[in-house]
Each structure stands twice: as C-alpha cells, then as structure tokens.
Amino acid sequence: MESLYHPVTIGQVQISGNLFLAPVAGYSDRAFRAVCCRGGADFAYTEMVSAEALVRGNVKTFNLMRKAPEENLYAVQLFGADPASMEQAVCIVRRNFSPDIIDINAGCPVPKITKTGAGASLTRYPERLADVVSAAVSAAECVPITVKIRSGWDSDSLTWKEAATAAVEAGAAAVTLHPRTRAQGYEGSADWSLLAELSELLQRITNGRVPVFGSGDIFSPQAARDMLMQTGCSGVMFARGALGNPFIFLQTRQLLTTGQYEEVSAAQRIAAGLYELNLLCQDKGEVAACREMRKRFCAYSKGITGGSMLRGQIVEAATVSDYQRLFKPYMQSC
C-alpha cells in the first residue's frame, strides 16, 4: 500500500511530496511562499493573477509572480474568462517567469471575479472552462496546465463532475477540488465525499494519469491525513490552515510518516514571521510591509500565551523595530 505521503507527477513535472500551499488571495506572495517552503511545503502556488491585467502589462501584476529563493518548483495561478486573453497571458508567464506549472482558477467565489465570468463561473459553464483550458494548453508548450474548481454554483447546480471532465478533455494535467459551492463561499463544511467521487472518476477515465488534489477544511495535520485516507486524493492543498502556521506542512509530513508530530514553539513561530517580514520589506518597502504584517502576525500569535494582549499591540506596529521590540521577550524564551 502506498504511503499517504508520497511524490506526485503532474504532466512531466515530478514533485517530491504531496503537501501543497494553495493560492491564497492576499497572502500567497513571495514572502509567504518562502516561509511555507521553509516549513515543509512540497509545492506552492502564487496568489491568483489576472490574465487581462497581464495582457495589459500591469506592473503590479508582474510582481505577484516573483519566485521565492526557497522555491525549487512553483506554479502561477491565472484567472480569466476569455480564451484569447488566457492564451496570451500563458505565453507571457511562460516566457518571463518559467513556472513549472500554470493553474487556472475556476473556483474563486468572490463577486468581483465571478461577475466577469471567471473564477467559480467557469465551473458553472463547463464548455467555457474547456475553451479557456484549451487556449492555455495551446500556449503552454511543455508547461502543464492544471485547474482548481468548486463543487458548483449553488446546491441546485453541482457541476464539479462536468467541469472536471471538460477540463481534462481539454488537456488539464491535474484537477483540484474545493468541495464547497460558490454560494457557500467559505461557510459551512466542505463535502469531502465529492472529492472521493472525483478521485475515483479521474482514476477510472484517465487510468491515474491526471491526479486529483483536495482543498477545504484542512486546519490541522490530522485533517490532512483524514482527507487523504477518506477520499483517495493524490495530495492536499493547505490554504487558511497555513496562515500563521507555515509549519503545518512539516507536522503533517511527520504525522503521515511516523504517526506523530512535534509541536512548534512560540519562538519558532515568531522567527518565521520575522523572516516573512524581512522579505516583504525587500519587496514592498518597510511601511507597506509592516502594515501588511499586522494581520499576518495576528495569525502567528494565535495559541501563544498572552496572544490576545499581543495582538492589541501588533495592530499598532509601524516599523520593523516595533515588531522586534514586541517579540523580543518571546525570542529570549527560546
């Protein structure tokens, strides 16, 4: 029997393990991907990037795709509804950033994305998704194209099966399912039974050539293990579960391979956050980076003794020195 922790192959790309960082809007920048790779992530995705903005040459959009020093492999995620724009965007990404994989977002439930026909709207209309995937594949050359989908638009329109089949027939090399509907957003529970059905379906129709990855409600190593065991998916994508806890990847690997895992100290958590802050300062400047890290350090502080009081101070921090002063007692306790 294959171990729950194992290598995976996407197209011609071989990845050493099956614990991935999902594309998380507003978080999965170069700095956050770096700390997650340090924390044991086998593979990571950029936050979603607008295909239309890329075609227009938006500089800020280009900055979203910078590779982190710790990333041996990485993927750029694109969103868009127009096949022609997606084709151009894939060419731009491939030529300028040399990603190992390009993912198409067909799952974002945010109205400003879905009203353009992108994100979860593509899951709603499988034929349009197929056109977008086909256009991307035609421009990708040897770079595998993958797709992330939702279970459907709402409970009356569960189109995950049609969407996944359409994507694979159009050339997708892997499919990730977040088994919530667009209407659910991030509320309620992810229906892992759908992920199990999709894993079985693609195993049957592709003879295992196209792997299925799972996302949704993975906030602990135990949850990741349960998803792998219950659904038969090839790997898991951590999203909100990795916020403030980039060590969840290493802990999950330990659990899957030894049956137990080590707890992470407050000092280790803070040190990871300070490294993330340092990278953000390089990319955005101190003022913007320190403002951005307020929410991230609030996540890092969860579970730390005195965390509530600390969070009250974090939201006032404005400089690197402010953060260093706040966290000095925790680092000295190491």
TORROPA-308971 format. One record per residue (C-alpha): x, y, z; residue in three letters. Coordinates in Angstrom, 1 decimal, m for minus. Example, Ala and Ser with C-alpha at 12.3 -4.5 7.8 and 13.67 -1.06 7.14 Angstrom:
+--------+--------+--------+------+
:      X :      Y :      Z : type :
+--------+--------+--------+------+
:   12.3 :   m4.5 :    7.8 :  ALA :
:   13.7 :   m1.1 :    7.1 :  SER :
+--------+--------+--------+------+
This chain:
+--------+--------+--------+------+
:      X :      Y :      Z : type :
+--------+--------+--------+------+
:    0.0 :    0.0 :    0.0 :  MET :
:    1.3 :    3.4 :   m1.0 :  GLU :
:    2.2 :    5.7 :    1.9 :  SER :
:   m0.1 :    8.7 :    2.4 :  LEU :
:    2.9 :   10.9 :    2.0 :  TYR :
:    4.4 :   10.3 :   m1.5 :  HIS :
:    5.8 :   12.0 :   m4.6 :  PRO :
:    3.3 :   13.1 :   m7.3 :  VAL :
:    3.6 :   13.7 :  m11.0 :  THR :
:    1.8 :   16.5 :  m12.9 :  ILE :
:    2.4 :   16.2 :  m16.6 :  GLY :
:    6.2 :   15.9 :  m16.9 :  GLN :
:    6.8 :   17.6 :  m13.5 :  VAL :
:    7.8 :   15.4 :  m10.6 :  GLN :
:    7.2 :   16.8 :   m7.1 :  ILE :
:    8.9 :   15.2 :   m4.1 :  SER :
:    5.8 :   15.2 :   m1.9 :  GLY :
:    2.0 :   15.8 :   m1.9 :  ASN :
:    1.6 :   18.6 :    0.6 :  LEU :
:    1.0 :   21.9 :   m1.2 :  PHE :
:    0.3 :   25.5 :   m0.4 :  LEU :
:   m2.8 :   26.7 :   m2.2 :  ALA :
:   m3.1 :   30.0 :   m3.9 :  PRO :
:   m4.5 :   32.3 :   m1.2 :  VAL :
:   m5.5 :   35.8 :   m2.3 :  ALA :
:   m3.8 :   38.5 :   m0.4 :  GLY :
:   m1.4 :   36.1 :    1.3 :  TYR :
:    0.5 :   33.8 :   m1.2 :  SER :
:    3.1 :   36.4 :   m2.2 :  ASP :
:    6.8 :   35.6 :   m2.4 :  ARG :
:    7.4 :   36.1 :    1.3 :  ALA :
:    4.6 :   33.8 :    2.5 :  PHE :
:    5.5 :   31.1 :    0.0 :  ARG :
:    9.1 :   31.3 :    1.3 :  ALA :
:    8.2 :   30.6 :    4.9 :  VAL :
:    5.9 :   27.8 :    3.8 :  CYS :
:    8.6 :   26.2 :    1.8 :  CYS :
:   10.9 :   26.5 :    4.8 :  ARG :
:    8.0 :   25.0 :    6.8 :  GLY :
:    7.9 :   21.9 :    4.7 :  GLY :
:    5.6 :   22.7 :    1.7 :  ALA :
:    6.5 :   20.5 :   m1.2 :  ASP :
:    5.0 :   22.9 :   m3.8 :  PHE :
:    3.4 :   26.3 :   m3.8 :  ALA :
:    1.2 :   28.5 :   m6.0 :  TYR :
:    1.2 :   32.2 :   m6.4 :  THR :
:   m2.0 :   34.1 :   m5.5 :  GLU :
:   m4.3 :   34.4 :   m8.4 :  MET :
:   m3.2 :   36.7 :  m11.2 :  VAL :
:   m5.5 :   38.4 :  m13.7 :  SER :
:   m4.9 :   37.2 :  m17.3 :  ALA :
:   m6.4 :   40.5 :  m18.5 :  GLU :
:   m4.0 :   42.6 :  m16.4 :  ALA :
:   m1.1 :   40.6 :  m17.6 :  LEU :
:   m2.0 :   41.3 :  m21.2 :  VAL :
:   m2.3 :   45.0 :  m20.4 :  ARG :
:    1.2 :   44.9 :  m18.9 :  GLY :
:    0.2 :   45.8 :  m15.4 :  ASN :
:    3.5 :   46.1 :  m13.4 :  VAL :
:    1.9 :   45.2 :  m10.0 :  LYS :
:    0.5 :   42.0 :  m11.5 :  THR :
:    4.0 :   41.0 :  m12.7 :  PHE :
:    5.3 :   41.5 :   m9.1 :  ASN :
:    2.9 :   38.9 :   m7.9 :  LEU :
:    4.8 :   36.2 :   m9.8 :  MET :
:    8.3 :   36.6 :   m8.5 :  ARG :
:    9.8 :   33.3 :   m7.4 :  LYS :
:   11.0 :   32.9 :   m3.8 :  ALA :
:   14.6 :   31.8 :   m3.1 :  PRO :
:   13.3 :   28.7 :   m1.3 :  GLU :
:   11.1 :   27.5 :   m4.2 :  GLU :
:   12.7 :   24.8 :   m6.4 :  ASN :
:    9.4 :   24.4 :   m8.2 :  LEU :
:    6.4 :   26.7 :   m8.2 :  TYR :
:    3.1 :   27.4 :  m10.1 :  ALA :
:    1.5 :   30.6 :  m11.2 :  VAL :
:   m2.3 :   30.7 :  m10.9 :  GLN :
:   m4.2 :   32.7 :  m13.5 :  LEU :
:   m7.9 :   33.8 :  m13.6 :  PHE :
:   m9.8 :   34.9 :  m16.6 :  GLY :
:  m12.8 :   34.1 :  m18.8 :  ALA :
:  m11.6 :   35.0 :  m22.3 :  ASP :
:   m9.7 :   32.2 :  m24.1 :  PRO :
:   m7.7 :   34.6 :  m26.2 :  ALA :
:   m6.6 :   36.6 :  m23.2 :  SER :
:   m5.7 :   33.4 :  m21.3 :  MET :
:   m3.6 :   32.2 :  m24.2 :  GLU :
:   m1.7 :   35.5 :  m24.3 :  GLN :
:   m1.3 :   35.5 :  m20.6 :  ALA :
:    0.1 :   32.0 :  m20.5 :  VAL :
:    2.7 :   33.0 :  m23.1 :  CYS :
:    3.7 :   36.0 :  m21.0 :  ILE :
:    4.0 :   33.9 :  m17.9 :  VAL :
:    5.9 :   31.1 :  m19.6 :  ARG :
:    8.4 :   33.5 :  m21.3 :  ARG :
:    9.0 :   35.8 :  m18.3 :  ASN :
:    8.8 :   33.6 :  m15.2 :  PHE :
:    9.4 :   30.0 :  m16.4 :  SER :
:    6.9 :   28.4 :  m13.9 :  PRO :
:    6.9 :   24.7 :  m13.6 :  ASP :
:    3.0 :   24.6 :  m13.7 :  ILE :
:    0.3 :   27.1 :  m14.6 :  ILE :
:   m3.0 :   26.7 :  m12.8 :  ASP :
:   m6.4 :   28.2 :  m13.9 :  ILE :
:   m8.7 :   29.4 :  m11.1 :  ASN :
:  m12.2 :   28.2 :  m11.7 :  ALA :
:  m13.2 :   28.3 :   m8.1 :  GLY :
:  m13.0 :   31.8 :   m6.6 :  CYS :
:  m16.4 :   32.7 :   m5.2 :  PRO :
:  m15.8 :   36.5 :   m4.9 :  VAL :
:  m18.4 :   38.5 :   m6.8 :  PRO :
:  m15.9 :   40.9 :   m8.4 :  LYS :
:  m14.3 :   37.8 :  m10.0 :  ILE :
:  m17.4 :   35.8 :  m10.9 :  THR :
:  m19.2 :   38.7 :  m12.5 :  LYS :
:  m16.5 :   38.8 :  m15.2 :  THR :
:  m17.2 :   35.2 :  m16.0 :  GLY :
:  m14.0 :   34.0 :  m14.3 :  ALA :
:  m13.4 :   32.0 :  m11.1 :  GLY :
:  m16.4 :   29.8 :  m10.0 :  ALA :
:  m18.4 :   31.0 :  m13.0 :  SER :
:  m16.2 :   28.7 :  m15.1 :  LEU :
:  m17.3 :   25.7 :  m13.1 :  THR :
:  m20.8 :   26.8 :  m13.7 :  ARG :
:  m20.3 :   26.7 :  m17.5 :  TYR :
:  m18.0 :   23.7 :  m18.3 :  PRO :
:  m17.9 :   24.4 :  m22.0 :  GLU :
:  m16.5 :   27.8 :  m21.4 :  ARG :
:  m14.0 :   26.3 :  m18.9 :  LEU :
:  m12.9 :   23.8 :  m21.6 :  ALA :
:  m12.3 :   26.7 :  m24.1 :  ASP :
:  m10.2 :   28.5 :  m21.6 :  VAL :
:   m8.2 :   25.4 :  m20.7 :  VAL :
:   m7.7 :   24.5 :  m24.3 :  SER :
:   m6.4 :   28.0 :  m25.1 :  ALA :
:   m4.0 :   27.8 :  m22.2 :  ALA :
:   m2.7 :   24.4 :  m23.2 :  VAL :
:   m2.1 :   25.5 :  m26.7 :  SER :
:    0.2 :   28.3 :  m25.4 :  ALA :
:    1.9 :   26.4 :  m22.6 :  ALA :
:    4.2 :   24.2 :  m24.7 :  GLU :
:    5.7 :   21.8 :  m22.2 :  CYS :
:    4.3 :   23.6 :  m19.1 :  VAL :
:    1.4 :   21.5 :  m17.6 :  PRO :
:   m1.9 :   23.3 :  m17.2 :  ILE :
:   m3.9 :   22.5 :  m14.1 :  THR :
:   m7.4 :   23.6 :  m12.9 :  VAL :
:   m8.9 :   24.4 :   m9.5 :  LYS :
:  m12.7 :   24.1 :   m9.3 :  ILE :
:  m15.6 :   24.4 :   m6.8 :  ARG :
:  m18.3 :   21.8 :   m6.4 :  SER :
:  m20.8 :   24.1 :   m8.2 :  GLY :
:  m22.5 :   27.4 :   m8.3 :  TRP :
:  m25.0 :   26.5 :   m5.6 :  ASP :
:  m26.7 :   23.4 :   m4.1 :  SER :
:  m29.0 :   23.2 :   m7.1 :  ASP :
:  m26.2 :   23.4 :   m9.6 :  SER :
:  m23.4 :   20.9 :   m8.7 :  LEU :
:  m21.3 :   20.8 :  m11.8 :  THR :
:  m18.0 :   19.6 :  m10.5 :  TRP :
:  m18.2 :   16.3 :  m12.5 :  LYS :
:  m18.9 :   18.1 :  m15.8 :  GLU :
:  m16.3 :   20.8 :  m15.1 :  ALA :
:  m13.6 :   18.3 :  m14.2 :  ALA :
:  m14.3 :   16.1 :  m17.2 :  THR :
:  m14.3 :   19.1 :  m19.5 :  ALA :
:  m11.0 :   20.4 :  m18.1 :  ALA :
:   m9.3 :   17.0 :  m18.5 :  VAL :
:  m10.6 :   16.5 :  m22.0 :  GLU :
:   m9.3 :   20.0 :  m22.9 :  ALA :
:   m5.8 :   19.0 :  m21.7 :  GLY :
:   m5.6 :   19.7 :  m17.9 :  ALA :
:   m2.9 :   17.7 :  m16.2 :  ALA :
:   m4.4 :   17.8 :  m12.7 :  ALA :
:   m7.6 :   19.0 :  m11.0 :  VAL :
:   m8.0 :   20.4 :   m7.5 :  THR :
:  m11.5 :   20.4 :   m6.0 :  LEU :
:  m12.6 :   22.6 :   m3.1 :  HIS :
:  m15.9 :   20.9 :   m2.4 :  PRO :
:  m17.9 :   23.9 :   m1.5 :  ARG :
:  m20.3 :   25.8 :   m3.8 :  THR :
:  m19.8 :   29.3 :   m4.9 :  ARG :
:  m22.9 :   30.2 :   m2.8 :  ALA :
:  m21.2 :   28.8 :    0.3 :  GLN :
:  m18.1 :   30.9 :    0.0 :  GLY :
:  m16.1 :   29.7 :    2.9 :  TYR :
:  m19.0 :   29.0 :    5.2 :  GLU :
:  m20.4 :   25.6 :    6.2 :  GLY :
:  m18.4 :   22.4 :    5.6 :  SER :
:  m16.5 :   21.1 :    2.6 :  ALA :
:  m18.2 :   18.0 :    1.3 :  ASP :
:  m15.2 :   15.6 :    1.1 :  TRP :
:  m17.5 :   12.8 :   m0.4 :  SER :
:  m17.4 :   14.8 :   m3.7 :  LEU :
:  m13.7 :   14.7 :   m3.6 :  LEU :
:  m13.7 :   11.0 :   m3.1 :  ALA :
:  m16.1 :   10.7 :   m6.1 :  GLU :
:  m13.9 :   12.9 :   m8.3 :  LEU :
:  m10.7 :   10.9 :   m7.3 :  SER :
:  m12.5 :    7.7 :   m8.3 :  GLU :
:  m13.8 :    9.2 :  m11.6 :  LEU :
:  m10.4 :   10.5 :  m12.8 :  LEU :
:   m8.6 :    7.4 :  m11.7 :  GLN :
:  m11.1 :    5.5 :  m14.0 :  ARG :
:  m11.2 :    7.7 :  m17.0 :  ILE :
:   m7.5 :    8.7 :  m17.1 :  THR :
:   m6.1 :    5.5 :  m15.6 :  ASN :
:   m4.5 :    7.6 :  m12.9 :  GLY :
:   m2.7 :    9.9 :  m15.4 :  ARG :
:   m4.5 :   13.0 :  m14.0 :  VAL :
:   m4.1 :   13.4 :  m10.2 :  PRO :
:   m6.8 :   15.0 :   m8.0 :  VAL :
:   m5.9 :   17.3 :   m5.1 :  PHE :
:   m8.1 :   18.3 :   m2.3 :  GLY :
:   m8.7 :   21.6 :   m0.6 :  SER :
:  m11.1 :   22.7 :    2.1 :  GLY :
:  m11.2 :   22.5 :    5.9 :  ASP :
:   m7.6 :   21.4 :    6.4 :  ILE :
:   m6.6 :   23.2 :    9.5 :  PHE :
:   m4.5 :   20.5 :   11.2 :  SER :
:   m2.2 :   17.6 :   10.3 :  PRO :
:   m5.0 :   15.2 :   11.4 :  GLN :
:   m7.4 :   16.8 :    8.9 :  ALA :
:   m4.9 :   16.4 :    6.1 :  ALA :
:   m4.4 :   12.8 :    7.0 :  ARG :
:   m8.2 :   12.2 :    7.1 :  ASP :
:   m8.7 :   13.8 :    3.7 :  MET :
:   m6.1 :   11.6 :    2.1 :  LEU :
:   m7.5 :    8.5 :    3.8 :  MET :
:  m11.2 :    9.2 :    3.2 :  GLN :
:  m11.0 :   10.5 :   m0.4 :  THR :
:   m8.2 :    8.8 :   m2.1 :  GLY :
:   m7.0 :   12.1 :   m3.5 :  CYS :
:   m3.3 :   12.3 :   m4.5 :  SER :
:   m2.4 :   15.3 :   m2.4 :  GLY :
:   m3.8 :   18.1 :   m0.3 :  VAL :
:   m3.6 :   21.9 :   m0.5 :  MET :
:   m3.4 :   23.9 :    2.7 :  PHE :
:   m5.0 :   27.4 :    2.4 :  ALA :
:   m6.3 :   29.2 :    5.5 :  ARG :
:   m4.8 :   26.4 :    7.7 :  GLY :
:   m1.3 :   27.6 :    6.8 :  ALA :
:   m1.9 :   31.2 :    7.8 :  LEU :
:    0.3 :   32.0 :   10.8 :  GLY :
:    1.3 :   28.3 :   10.8 :  ASN :
:    3.7 :   27.5 :    7.9 :  PRO :
:    5.0 :   24.6 :   10.0 :  PHE :
:    1.7 :   22.6 :    9.3 :  ILE :
:    3.4 :   21.1 :    6.3 :  PHE :
:    6.3 :   19.6 :    8.2 :  LEU :
:    4.0 :   18.5 :   11.0 :  GLN :
:    1.7 :   16.8 :    8.5 :  THR :
:    4.6 :   15.0 :    6.9 :  ARG :
:    5.7 :   13.8 :   10.3 :  GLN :
:    2.3 :   12.6 :   11.1 :  LEU :
:    1.9 :   10.7 :    7.8 :  LEU :
:    5.3 :    9.1 :    8.0 :  THR :
:    5.7 :    8.4 :   11.8 :  THR :
:    2.2 :    8.7 :   13.3 :  GLY :
:    3.1 :   11.7 :   15.4 :  GLN :
:    4.4 :   15.2 :   15.1 :  TYR :
:    6.3 :   17.8 :   17.1 :  GLU :
:    4.7 :   21.0 :   18.4 :  GLU :
:    6.1 :   24.3 :   17.4 :  VAL :
:    7.4 :   26.8 :   20.0 :  SER :
:    6.3 :   30.5 :   20.2 :  ALA :
:    9.9 :   31.5 :   19.4 :  ALA :
:    9.8 :   29.4 :   16.2 :  GLN :
:    6.5 :   30.9 :   15.1 :  ARG :
:    7.7 :   34.5 :   15.7 :  ILE :
:   11.0 :   33.8 :   14.0 :  ALA :
:    9.2 :   32.6 :   10.9 :  ALA :
:    7.0 :   35.8 :   10.9 :  GLY :
:   10.1 :   38.0 :   11.2 :  LEU :
:   11.7 :   36.3 :    8.3 :  TYR :
:    8.5 :   36.8 :    6.3 :  GLU :
:    8.5 :   40.5 :    7.3 :  LEU :
:   12.1 :   40.8 :    6.1 :  ASN :
:   11.2 :   39.5 :    2.7 :  LEU :
:    8.2 :   41.7 :    2.5 :  LEU :
:   10.3 :   44.8 :    3.3 :  CYS :
:   12.5 :   43.9 :    0.4 :  GLN :
:    9.6 :   43.6 :   m2.0 :  ASP :
:    7.2 :   46.4 :   m0.7 :  LYS :
:    9.3 :   48.7 :    1.5 :  GLY :
:    9.1 :   48.9 :    5.3 :  GLU :
:    6.0 :   51.0 :    5.6 :  VAL :
:    3.8 :   48.8 :    3.4 :  ALA :
:    5.3 :   45.6 :    4.7 :  ALA :
:    4.8 :   46.4 :    8.3 :  CYS :
:    1.2 :   47.3 :    7.6 :  ARG :
:    0.6 :   44.1 :    5.8 :  GLU :
:    2.3 :   42.0 :    8.5 :  MET :
:   m0.2 :   43.2 :   11.1 :  ARG :
:   m2.8 :   40.7 :   10.0 :  LYS :
:   m0.2 :   38.0 :    9.5 :  ARG :
:    1.4 :   38.4 :   12.9 :  PHE :
:   m2.0 :   38.3 :   14.4 :  CYS :
:   m2.3 :   34.8 :   12.9 :  ALA :
:    1.1 :   33.8 :   14.1 :  TYR :
:    0.2 :   34.9 :   17.6 :  SER :
:   m2.8 :   32.5 :   17.9 :  LYS :
:   m2.2 :   29.9 :   20.6 :  GLY :
:    0.7 :   31.9 :   22.1 :  ILE :
:    0.5 :   32.7 :   25.8 :  THR :
:   m0.7 :   36.3 :   26.1 :  GLY :
:   m1.6 :   36.3 :   22.5 :  GLY :
:   m4.7 :   38.4 :   22.9 :  SER :
:   m2.8 :   41.3 :   24.5 :  MET :
:    0.0 :   40.9 :   22.0 :  LEU :
:   m2.5 :   41.2 :   19.1 :  ARG :
:   m3.6 :   44.5 :   20.5 :  GLY :
:   m0.1 :   45.8 :   20.2 :  GLN :
:    0.6 :   44.2 :   16.8 :  ILE :
:   m2.1 :   46.3 :   15.1 :  VAL :
:   m0.3 :   49.4 :   16.2 :  GLU :
:    3.2 :   48.3 :   14.9 :  ALA :
:    4.5 :   50.5 :   12.1 :  ALA :
:    8.2 :   49.7 :   11.8 :  THR :
:   10.5 :   46.6 :   11.9 :  VAL :
:   11.8 :   47.9 :   15.2 :  SER :
:    8.3 :   48.0 :   16.6 :  ASP :
:    7.9 :   44.3 :   15.8 :  TYR :
:   11.3 :   43.4 :   17.1 :  GLN :
:   10.6 :   45.1 :   20.4 :  ARG :
:    7.2 :   43.4 :   20.8 :  LEU :
:    8.6 :   39.9 :   20.1 :  PHE :
:   11.9 :   40.2 :   22.0 :  LYS :
:   10.5 :   38.5 :   25.1 :  PRO :
:    9.3 :   35.5 :   23.1 :  TYR :
:   12.6 :   35.1 :   21.3 :  MET :
:   14.5 :   35.3 :   24.5 :  GLN :
:   12.4 :   32.5 :   26.0 :  SER :
:   13.6 :   30.1 :   23.3 :  CYS :
+--------+--------+--------+------+
